[in-house]
Each structure stands twice: as C-alpha cells, then as structure tokens.
Amino acid sequence: MSSSAPVTPDSSHLERVNYLFGHPIAHSLSPLLHQTVYDNLNLKWSQLPLDSTDIPNFLRLTKDPKFYGASVTMPHKVAIIPHLDEVTQEGKDIGACNTIFFKEKDGKRVMCGTNTDCFGVRDAFLQNLPKGASKDLYRGRPGLVIGGGGACRSAVYALHKWLGCSQIYVVNRDVSEVEAVLSDCKKAGFGESLVHVKTVEQAKALAAPGAIVACIPNFPPKTPEEIQARSVIECFLGKEEKGAILEMCYHPTPYTEIAEVSERLGWQVILGTEAMIYQGLEQDRLWTGKGLTELPTKEVHHAIATALEAHKKH
C-alpha cells in the first residue's frame, strides 16, 4: 500500500465519473478544464482528482460502470500500459499513456490507452496559425524540440506526423536524455529525421526551424551544459527566417525566459496552455463522442486564463 494512497473520492452525486490519476497533482488544471466542458454540455459528469501512487486501487475503480475514463499523469504514464486491453498507435509510438477511454467490442467494454499530448502540440500550432496562413505552413521546414523528457517525445511525434517537418533538431543540456529519445523514436519508426544539435557552430550551419517546442522548466542556465544549450537555442531564434514557438511551460507563468527572447527576436509565441487545452479537448472528444467544433472551446480558454490569472495574484 502506498504512503500516498487516497481515500477514494465520492462519486455518488455523478452519473459518470473520471479520475485524474497521478502524484502530485494539486496544481493541475485538468479537472477545471473537463468540468467546464461538462457544465456547458449539461452533463452530470466530473473528473475527480485521485492523488495516488496506488495502481491496484485505481484499477478497481475502473470496474465501476459509471467510470468512463481517466487522465493519467506522472508517475503512471508508462507503468499503466501493461494493465490496458489496447493501446492506440500514438500511445505505442510515444511509449506513454496519458488517457484511458473505452470502446465496445462484442458487448464488452475494452479499456484503451492513448496519448493526447501529441494532439495538444499539433492543435496548439494549427489552431493558432497567423491570419491567412495555410495548414501546411510548417511542412518541409525543420522543427526544433528543446528538452529530453516525455513531453519531448510527444512534440517530436506531432512535428513529424502532422506538421510535416523535414528534419527535427533536438537541443538539451543532457546528452544521454537526447540519445534515449533518438533511440526510442527510431524504434518507433520516426527517428530518422532527428538531429542532435550540440554546438552553436553546428546550429549556424543548419536551416532555420519553422516550429519550435520548448519542453523544459523555466530557469536561468547555470551549468556549462545549460549555458551551451541556451546559446544553441538563441542561435536558432536569431536566424533571419522566423516561425512559431510553443512554450510548454505555463506554471507558475507562461512568460518564460525563452518565450521573452523569442518574442523580442520576432517569433510568434504560443502559450503552453494551448497545448494543455487541446490535449484535454481531444480527451473529451474520445469520452463524449463529440467533435472539436461541438465542444465549448471558447469557454475552456476563458476558464483556464481566469484560473492562471487568479493564481498569479496569490
């Protein structure tokens, strides 16, 4: 039994129930996002926070007929996979599951896992295209991913599969993390176009990226490796051709050092809340069966912006 095993939240007032399963999850905006959707669709549904590392307890909850799915976050995104009946192509390729949903097969409920983080990255770019720009804006240009963790894999997948980036540069202070990303992506069949950019000299010789995804926490670079990585990033941002940068870090503020440098150098900055919102709406598409255009996108944007504003004042 885990030390953080929860008292299971009460769902007796709900028609259907969903859990946000992870630890720690106190700052998550996921329950608010989904509640905004259900309230606007007049559904007596809810996502209840389950702050826990107890997978057996969670699996018992999935047997409840009222249970319709879950958002799965750290530290369970990989550990939950063996307990699922099916995993979508995105979930397999990225090697992590952040969403559980159900399909009916021969009268039985089949528990499926997928990864909607990659849809969040895709839609953050495609729903925020500059006025009059085509959906093929980034096709054929390189992409750049900053970081080496789980979010980095989702970003590489989205840039490769949907945005049509010709090559994807990866910049990170930790060489072994990048090597793990390259190796995993190659195994999954989309790693051939990845280039680990380690030095400013290397960056100078490469074509400017069109779409950048920054997946690192917001802190000033201190170690030699961090300073080197930041110099490489600034070299790319300083190139004549510009594009858009998605800054995945939005807690406690989306206005990070990298976002500020990008804006100053003429890049379109897309806030990380956009990726968070669109990955959540993709989850609700799976859970409610409604298309993106039928979901209350505007209301969700408003609710998340209001919550972040309130958090800033504290």
C-alpha positions in Angstrom: 0.0 0.0 0.0 1.5 3.3 -1.0 2.0 6.1 1.6 0.1 8.4 -0.6 -2.9 6.0 -1.0 -6.0 8.2 -1.1 -9.5 7.9 0.3 -11.3 7.3 -3.0 -13.3 10.5 -3.9 -17.0 10.2 -3.5 -18.8 10.0 -6.9 -22.4 9.2 -5.7 -23.7 12.6 -6.9 -22.5 11.9 -10.5 -24.0 10.0 -13.4 -20.5 9.3 -14.8 -17.0 9.6 -13.2 -13.5 10.1 -14.5 -10.3 10.4 -12.4 -7.1 12.4 -12.7 -4.7 9.8 -11.6 -1.1 10.8 -10.6 1.1 12.2 -7.8 1.5 15.1 -7.1 -1.5 16.7 -8.9 -2.5 19.6 -6.6 -1.7 22.3 -9.3 -3.4 20.5 -12.2 -5.9 22.5 -14.2 -7.3 19.3 -15.8 -10.4 18.9 -13.5 -11.3 22.5 -14.2 -10.9 22.1 -17.9 -13.2 19.0 -18.1 -15.8 20.4 -15.6 -16.1 23.5 -17.9 -16.8 21.1 -20.8 -19.4 19.0 -18.9 -21.2 22.1 -17.4 -21.5 23.6 -20.9 -22.8 20.3 -22.3 -25.2 19.8 -19.3 -23.6 16.5 -18.3 -23.6 15.3 -14.7 -20.1 14.1 -15.2 -16.9 15.0 -13.4 -13.1 14.4 -13.3 -12.2 13.8 -9.7 -8.5 14.2 -8.5 -7.0 10.9 -7.4 -3.6 11.9 -5.9 -2.1 8.5 -5.5 0.6 6.0 -6.5 -1.6 3.0 -5.8 -2.3 1.4 -9.2 -4.2 -1.7 -7.9 -6.7 0.7 -6.2 -7.1 2.7 -9.4 -7.7 -0.5 -11.4 -10.5 -1.4 -9.0 -12.1 2.0 -9.7 -12.0 1.4 -13.5 -14.5 -1.5 -13.0 -17.2 0.9 -11.8 -20.0 1.0 -14.5 -20.0 4.8 -14.0 -16.3 5.1 -14.8 -15.8 6.4 -18.4 -12.1 7.2 -18.5 -9.1 8.9 -16.9 -6.3 11.4 -17.3 -3.1 9.6 -16.4 -0.1 11.7 -15.3 3.3 11.2 -13.7 4.4 8.7 -12.4 2.0 6.4 -14.1 2.2 7.2 -17.8 4.4 4.2 -18.6 3.5 1.9 -15.7 -0.2 1.8 -16.6 0.4 0.4 -20.1 0.6 -3.3 -19.2 -2.8 -3.0 -17.4 -4.7 -1.8 -20.6 -6.6 -4.0 -23.1 -5.5 -2.0 -26.1 -3.1 0.9 -26.9 -3.5 3.3 -29.8 -0.8 3.8 -32.4 0.1 7.2 -30.8 0.4 5.6 -27.3 2.6 2.8 -28.7 4.8 5.2 -30.7 5.3 7.7 -27.9 5.6 4.9 -25.3 3.4 6.7 -22.8 -0.3 6.8 -22.0 -2.0 10.0 -20.6 -5.6 9.0 -21.4 -7.8 6.0 -20.8 -11.1 5.6 -22.7 -13.4 2.7 -23.5 -14.5 1.0 -26.7 -17.4 -1.5 -27.1 -16.3 -4.9 -28.6 -18.7 -7.9 -28.8 -20.8 -6.4 -26.0 -17.8 -5.9 -23.7 -16.0 -2.7 -22.5 -12.5 -2.6 -23.8 -10.1 -0.4 -21.8 -7.9 1.6 -24.2 -4.9 3.8 -23.7 -3.7 6.7 -25.9 -1.5 9.8 -25.8 -3.3 13.1 -26.4 -0.2 15.2 -25.6 0.8 14.9 -29.3 -2.6 16.2 -30.4 -2.2 19.1 -27.9 1.1 20.1 -29.6 -0.4 19.7 -33.1 -3.5 21.8 -32.4 -1.6 24.5 -30.5 0.1 25.2 -33.8 -2.8 24.6 -36.2 -5.4 26.4 -34.2 -3.1 29.5 -33.8 -1.9 29.9 -37.4 -1.1 33.5 -38.4 -4.1 35.1 -40.3 -4.4 33.7 -43.8 -1.7 31.1 -43.3 -2.2 27.6 -44.7 -2.3 24.4 -42.5 0.9 23.5 -44.5 2.8 26.4 -43.1 5.4 24.3 -41.4 5.6 21.4 -44.0 9.1 20.9 -45.4 10.8 23.2 -42.9 12.8 21.8 -40.0 11.3 21.6 -36.5 13.1 22.1 -33.1 12.4 20.4 -29.8 14.1 21.7 -26.7 14.3 19.1 -23.9 14.6 15.4 -23.5 11.8 14.1 -21.3 8.4 12.6 -22.0 6.9 15.8 -23.5 9.8 15.9 -25.9 8.7 12.6 -27.5 5.1 13.8 -28.0 6.4 17.0 -29.6 8.7 15.1 -32.0 5.8 12.8 -32.9 3.5 15.8 -33.7 6.1 17.8 -35.7 6.9 14.7 -37.7 3.4 13.2 -38.2 1.1 16.2 -38.6 3.2 19.3 -39.2 5.4 17.7 -41.8 8.7 19.0 -40.5 11.5 17.8 -42.8 14.1 17.4 -40.0 13.7 17.8 -36.3 16.6 19.3 -34.2 16.8 18.3 -30.6 18.6 20.6 -28.1 19.1 19.6 -24.5 21.7 20.0 -21.7 21.6 16.2 -21.0 23.2 14.2 -23.9 22.1 10.8 -22.5 18.4 12.0 -22.4 18.7 13.0 -26.1 20.2 9.7 -27.0 17.3 7.9 -25.3 14.8 10.0 -27.3 16.6 9.3 -30.6 16.8 5.6 -29.9 13.1 5.3 -28.8 11.9 7.4 -31.8 14.0 5.3 -34.2 12.5 2.1 -32.8 9.0 3.5 -33.3 9.8 4.4 -36.9 10.0 8.2 -36.8 13.5 8.9 -35.6 15.5 9.0 -38.9 15.0 12.8 -39.3 16.2 13.7 -35.8 19.4 15.7 -35.4 21.0 16.2 -32.0 22.4 19.8 -32.2 25.1 20.2 -29.6 27.1 23.3 -30.6 26.5 26.9 -31.8 28.8 26.1 -34.8 26.5 23.2 -35.8 23.4 25.4 -35.4 24.9 28.1 -37.5 25.2 25.7 -40.5 21.6 24.5 -40.2 18.4 25.9 -41.8 16.1 27.9 -39.5 13.3 25.9 -37.9 9.7 26.9 -38.6 8.1 25.3 -35.5 9.8 25.1 -32.1 8.5 23.3 -29.0 10.2 24.1 -25.7 9.7 21.4 -23.1 12.0 22.5 -20.2 11.3 24.2 -16.9 11.9 27.9 -16.7 15.2 28.6 -15.0 18.3 30.7 -15.9 21.1 28.4 -17.3 23.8 27.9 -14.8 25.9 24.8 -15.6 28.2 24.8 -18.7 25.8 22.3 -20.4 22.8 24.6 -19.7 24.6 27.6 -21.0 25.7 25.8 -24.1 22.2 24.6 -24.8 20.8 28.1 -24.3 23.4 29.5 -26.8 22.3 26.9 -29.4 18.6 27.9 -28.9 19.4 31.6 -29.2 21.4 30.9 -32.4 18.3 29.3 -33.9 16.0 32.1 -32.7 18.3 34.7 -34.1 18.2 33.3 -37.7 16.6 35.5 -40.3 13.6 33.2 -41.1 11.1 33.1 -38.2 8.2 30.9 -37.2 6.3 30.0 -34.1 7.4 28.7 -30.7 5.2 26.7 -28.4 6.4 27.2 -24.8 5.1 24.2 -22.9 5.9 25.6 -19.5 2.9 27.5 -18.1 3.3 27.1 -14.3 3.6 29.4 -12.5 3.7 31.7 -15.5 3.8 31.1 -19.3 6.0 34.1 -19.8 9.3 32.2 -19.6 12.8 33.5 -20.4 12.8 31.5 -23.7 9.4 33.0 -24.6 10.6 36.5 -23.9 13.8 36.1 -26.0 11.6 34.6 -28.8 9.2 37.4 -28.8 11.9 40.0 -28.8 13.5 38.3 -31.8 10.3 38.3 -33.8 8.8 34.8 -33.2 5.1 34.1 -32.7 4.9 32.8 -29.1 2.1 30.2 -28.4 1.5 29.6 -24.7 1.7 26.1 -23.3 -1.9 26.4 -22.0 -2.9 26.0 -25.7 -1.3 22.5 -25.8 -2.8 21.7 -22.4 -6.3 22.8 -23.6 -6.2 20.9 -26.9 -4.9 17.7 -25.4 -7.8 17.9 -22.9 -10.4 18.6 -25.6 -9.0 15.6 -27.5 -9.7 13.5 -24.4 -13.2 14.9 -24.2 -13.7 14.1 -27.9 -12.9 10.4 -27.0 -15.1 10.4 -23.9 -18.2 12.3 -25.1 -18.1 11.3 -28.8 -18.4 14.9 -29.8 -16.2 16.6 -32.4 -13.9 19.5 -31.5 -16.3 22.0 -33.1 -19.1 20.8 -30.8 -17.0 21.2 -27.6 -17.0 24.6 -25.7 -13.5 25.6 -26.8 -14.0 29.4 -26.0 -15.4 28.7 -22.5 -12.5 26.4 -21.7 -9.9 29.0 -22.8 -11.7 31.6 -20.6 -11.8 29.3 -17.6 -8.1 28.4 -17.8 -7.0 32.0 -18.4 -9.1 33.1 -15.4 -7.6 30.4 -13.2 -4.0 31.3 -14.2 -4.7 35.0 -13.6 -6.1 34.2 -10.1 -3.0 32.0 -9.3 -0.7 34.9 -10.3 -2.3 37.2 -7.8 -1.7 34.8 -4.8 
